[in-house]
Amino acid sequence: MMPRLSRHSYRSAAVGATLAFSLVACGKPDVPKQDTATKMADMPAMSVTMSAAQIAHGGVKWGPVTMGTASGTAVIPGEVSPNEDRTVRLGAPARGRILAVPVRPGDRVAAGQVLVTMQSPEAGVAQSDVSKGEAELAARRAEAQYAASARARADRLLALKSIPRQDYERAISDDEHARAAVAQAEAELRRARATADQLSAGASPSGEVTLRAPSAGVVLSRTAVPGTVVEVGAPLVVITDPSRLWLTVNAPEQLSGLFHRGGRVRFLVPAYPSDTFEARVEAVGAGLEPETRTLSVRGVVANGDGRLKPQMLANAIVEGAGSTAAAFVPDDAVQLVQGKPNVFIARPDNKGGATFDRREVTIGMRSGGRVAVLRGLSARDVIVLAGAFAVKAELQKSAMPKMEM
C-alpha cells in the first residue's frame, strides 16, 4: 500500500463533494448546449506528462485501487444560511445622506434599537405634508361645526316661520359642503401620513430619519456608510435571529424521493468535523431545476447555542437503501477540477516519468482518511494515491495559454 498524504482541509472536501449517491447508477444530466469555441476555452486539460524529477519533487506515487462495498449513503454539499423568516433587511426609505450607523456586524440588537440615522429632504417634505393636512382638517372641522350650528338654528327658525325657505336651504347646503370638506381633509391626511410612514419611518419635519430594529437579533451585515448618499431602497443593515437557521441543499433527481416535509437530515460542517447536526425538512421544491436536474430542499436548524454561523458550508448525509460496489481511495487522491471531484489515472513510462489522465468520479462517504468512489473507477485502474495535488498543479499549468514574446 502506498503512503497517503495528510488530509486536505474539510472545507475543500465540502465544496468539492459532488452530489454523490449510491441508490441508482445513472448518466450525467443534460446541460444546455454552449458555443463550441466557449466550450473549448473552458474545457480543462485531460492529461499531463511529468518527468521523473517532477514526480519525485511532488511526492507522486500511484498504485491499484482497493475495491469494496459502500453503504447506500449519499453526501450532498449544502450551506447553512440565515432563516429568511427571521431576517430583516432594512433599506433606505427615501433618498438621502447617511448621518450615523451605531451598529457593526456581529452586534446583538434589541427591538427598537437605533440602527441608522439619515437626512432626507423627501422625508421632510412628507412630514410637512402631514402637518399641513392636520391643520387643514382642523380648519374644515371648525367650518363644519359652524355650518352644523347654522343649520340647527335654521331648523328652529323655520319651525317658527321666521326665516325664508331660501335661507333655510342655503344653511342645509352649507352644512353638507362642510361635511364633505371634512371627509376630503381626512382622506388627504391619511394619504399624507401613509406617505410619511413609507418614506420617513418616523422622520422629523427637518427630514432626519431614524431607522430602528423591528425585532431583536444579530447584525448580519452593514452596508450603510456615514456620509454617503443613498437612493430609495438601497440596502443598509441586515439583522437576523441566529437561533433558527436554514440548511439548503440541491438534491440530484435520483435522490429526490428521499426528502419530504417533516423529515430529518443529518449534516456536518468544517468548523466542527467531529460533530453531527440535524435539520428538519421544512420545504421541498415543487419541481426540479431544469439546468441542474436537482431538487431544492430546505431544512430548519435549531441553533440555540449559536455554534453554527450563516454561510457555513455543510455536507448533508442522506441515508438510502441497499449497498453498492465502490473503490476506496485516500482523501488526497481526489482533487477538485472546476469544482468537481477527479482522480488521476497513471500511465508510467520506462524512464521514471508518467502520463496522468484526469477522470471525473462520483464520491460517497468519507471515513478514516479514505473516500468511497461510487462511479468512475474499476479494479484494473492504477491511480495516483499520493501527490495528486502536484499532478493537479501541473495539469492547470499546462492548460494555461502560453504568452507570446
N, C-alpha and C positions, 0 to 999 in steps of 0.2 A: 504493500500500500504506500502510495507516495505521500509525503508530508503535506499538511494543509497550512495555508497562511492564516494569520489572525483574522478573526471575523470582522467583516466590514460593519460600519455603523448600521444600527437598526433602522435609522431614518432612510438610508439608501434602499434598504430592503423593502420598507413600506411603500416608498414611491414607486419602486420598480416591480412590485408584485403584480403580475398580470392577473386578470380575473380568472384565477385558477379553479378548475372544477374536475371532478372525477366521476360524476354520475353518468354523463353522456359524452362520448367522443364525437366531435363534430368538426367541420371545416371552419375556416375563418369567415367572419361575417362580411357581407358585401360592403364595399365602401364606394363613395361617389368617384366617378372617373375624373382624373386630372389631366391636364395638358401634358403631353409626352415630355416636352422639354422640362417642365416643372418637376415631373416625377424623376427624371434622370438627375436633375440637380439636387433633389432632396434625398436620393437613394444612397445609403451608406455603403462603403466597400464591403464586399462579401468575403474577401480573403486577404491575407497579408503574409509575406515571406520574411522570416527573420534568420539572421546568421547565428552561428554557434556562439559568437561573442555576445550578441544581443540576448540570446536565450539565457546564457549564464548570468549576465548582468541583471536581467529581470527576474531571475529565480524561477523560470518557467519549467514546469515538469508536467508530464502527461502520463496517462495510463487508461486501462479499460474501465468502463462504468460498472457499478455494482447494481444489479437488478434485485428487486424485491416487490413487496406488496404494500400499497398505501391505502389507508382507510378512506372511506368516502367523505372526505372533508375538503371544503374549498376555502381559500383565503382570498378575500376581496378587499382591495385598497379602498379606504374611505377617509372621511375627515370629520373631526369634531368642530362644529360650527355654533355660532350664537343661536339661541332659540328666538326666532323672529317674533313669536307670540309674546315674548318677554323683553323685546328690544325696542327702543325708541330712537328714531333717527331725526334729530332736530335740524330743520333747515331755516334759512333766512326768510322771515315772513314778508319782508319788503326790502327794496334796495336801500343800502345804507352802509355806514362805516362802522367797523367793529371797534368798540371802545375798550373792553376788557373781557378776558376769559379766565376766571379764577379757578379753573379745574384743569387737571392733567390726566393723561391716560393712566388707568390703574387706580385713580381715586374713587373711593366709595362716596356716594352722594345720597342725601335723604330727599324724600319727596318735598318739593317746594324750594329746594336749594337753588340759588342763582348759578346759572351755567355760563350765560353770555349776556353782555350788555352792549347795545349798539345804538347808533344815532341814525334815524331815518326820517327824511323830510316827508315822505309819503305817509308814514305813520302819524307824524304830527298833524298833517292835513286831515287825516281820518279822525283824529281826536277832536280837532277843531270843528269838524262837521257834526260830531256828536254834541258838542256844546251848543252849536247853533241850533241843532234840532231840538234840544231840550228847551232853549229859550223860545223858539217858535211855538213849541207845544204849549208852554206856559201861557204865551200870549193868546193863542187860539182858545185855550180853556177859559181864560178870563173873558174873552169876547162871547164865548158860548154861554157862560154863566149870566152875562148881562142880557144876552138875547133870550135866554130862558126866563129871566125875571120880567123882561118886557112882554113876553108872550103871556105869562101868568097875569100880569096887570091888564093886558088887553082882554083876556078872558073875563075878568071881573067887570071891566068897563062895558064890554059887550052885553053882559047879563043885565047891567043897569041901563042899557041903551044910551050910554054916554060917550060912545066912540063910533065913528063912521065904520061901515063894513070894510072899506078900503084900507083904513089904518090897521084894522084887526088882521086882515090877510097879509099885510106887509109885515107885521110882527111874527106871524107864523113862518113866513118865508125867511126872514132874518134868522129865526131860531134854527130852521133846518139847514140853512147855509152854514151857520156857526158849528152845528154838529158835524157836518161834512168836513169842515176845515179842521176840526179836532181829529177826526179819523185820518185825514190825509197827513197831518203833522205827526200823528203816532206812527203811521206807516213809514214816513221818512226817517223818523228817529230810529225805528227798528232796523231799517236798512243801513243807516249810518253806524249804528252800534255793531251790526254784523260785519260790516266792512272793517271797522276799527278792530274788532276782535280777531279777524282773519289777518290783518296786516300788522297790527301792533302787538298783539298778545300782551296787552297791559301797558301800552306806552303812555307817556305823559304828553300833555299838549305841546311840549317843546320838541317832541319826536324821539325822546330817549326810550328805547325798548329794552325790557328786562325779560330774558327767557329763563324759565325755571324748570327744574326736573319734574316731570309729571308723576314719576314714581321713583322709589329707591332702587339703587343698582350700582354698577361699576362703570366708570367711563372707559369705553372700549377704544374709542378714537376721538381725536380732536383736530379738526381741520381749520377751525376759526383762528385767525391770527390778528391780534390787535393792530389797528391802523390801516388794515386793508379794507377796500370797498368791495362788497359782495352784491350779487344780483339776487333777485327773488328765487327762492328755492335752493340756493347754494347750501351744500351740507356744512354743518357747523360742528355738532357734537353727537356722538352715538353712545348711549348708555344701555346696559343690558343687565338682566338678573342672571348671574352665573350659577345659581343653584339648580337650574334646569337647562341643559344644553341639548343640541341635536347631534345625532350621528347620521351622516348622509353617505350612502354607498350607491353605486351603479352596478346592479347585478346582471350578469350575462343572461341571455334568453334561456339557456339550459337550466339555470338555477331560479328562474322567476317563480316557479311553483312552490318554492320553499319558504316564501315570505307571505305573511298575512298579518292583518291588523291584530294587535294584542300579543303577537309572538315575541320571543326573546332572541336577541343576538348578542353573542359574546364578542369582545374585541380587545385588542392590545394597542398600546401607544408606545412610541420610542422612549418617552421620558420615564416610564415605569415598565421595563420589559418583563419583569417577573410577576406583574400583577395583571389580572384579567378583570375587565369591566363589563358591564351589561347594559343594554339598551332595550327599551320596549318599543316595538314597531308601532308607530302612530299613523303613518301614511305610506301607501304603496301606489305607485303610478298607475294610471288607468290604461296606459299603453307603453310600448317600447319606444325609445328614441330611434328614429329612422336611420340616423347616421351611424350610431354605435351599436344598435341592436341590444341595448341594455335597458333594464328596468330601474327607475328611480325609487329608492327606498329610504325612508326617514324614520329614525327612532329617537325617543326621548331618553336622556341620560340623567339620572339623579346625581348631582354634584354638590351636595351639601358641604363637603369638606373643602371644596374649591381646588382640589388637586388638578383636575382637568382644566385646560385653558382653550378658549376658542382658537380655531385654525390649526389645532394639533392634527398631525397625520395619524391614521389608525389602520389597523388590519382587522377586518371583520372575519370571524371564524364561523363558517356555515357548515353544520353537520348534515351529511347526506346519508344515503343508504348504500350498503354493499362496500366492496373494495375493488381496487384496480391495480394492474401491474405498473410499476414505476421504477425509474432509475434514481439511485440515491448518490448525490454528489456533494462535495464540500460547498459550503456557502460561497466561498471565494470563486468557485468555478462558474458561478452565474453572474454575469455582468449586464448592466443596462446599456442598451444601444437605442437611442431615440426613445427612451422611456419604456422599452420592452426588454424582458429578460432573454439573454442569449448565452450560449456556451460556444466554445471553440473546439472544432474537430482538428486533431493534429495529424499531419502527413509528413513524417520525418524524411529527410534526405540522407545520403550516405556520407555527409560532411559535417554532421553535428547540428545542422540547421533544420528548419522545418517550415512548412506552409500551414497556416491555420485558417480554416474555413469557419465563418460565422454561421451559427444556426439558431434561429429563434425557437424557444421552448415555452411550454406551459408548466408552471411550477405549482406545487401544493404546499403542504405544511413544512415548517422548519422545526428541527429538534436536534439538540446535541451538536450543533455546528454543521449539520447536514440538511439538505433540502431535497424533497421528493420532486423529480421531474416527471410529470404525468404524460406529456407528449413531446416528441421531438428527438428522443434518443432510443437506441436499441442496444442489446448486449454486445454487439460486434463493434460498436463505436469506440474510438480512442479519443479522449478529450483532455483538455488542459485542466489539471487538478490543482495546480498551484501557479501563481504568477499570471493569472488570467487578466489582471488589471494592466500588466505591462503589455500583453497582447492587444488589449483594447486600445491602449495609448498609441501603439504602432499603427493599428487599424485606422484610428482617427487621423493620425499624422499623414498616412498615405492617401486619405480621402481629401485632404486639403488641397486647393488649387495651387499649382506651382507659380511662383512670382517670376515674371519676365524682367530681365535686367536690361 
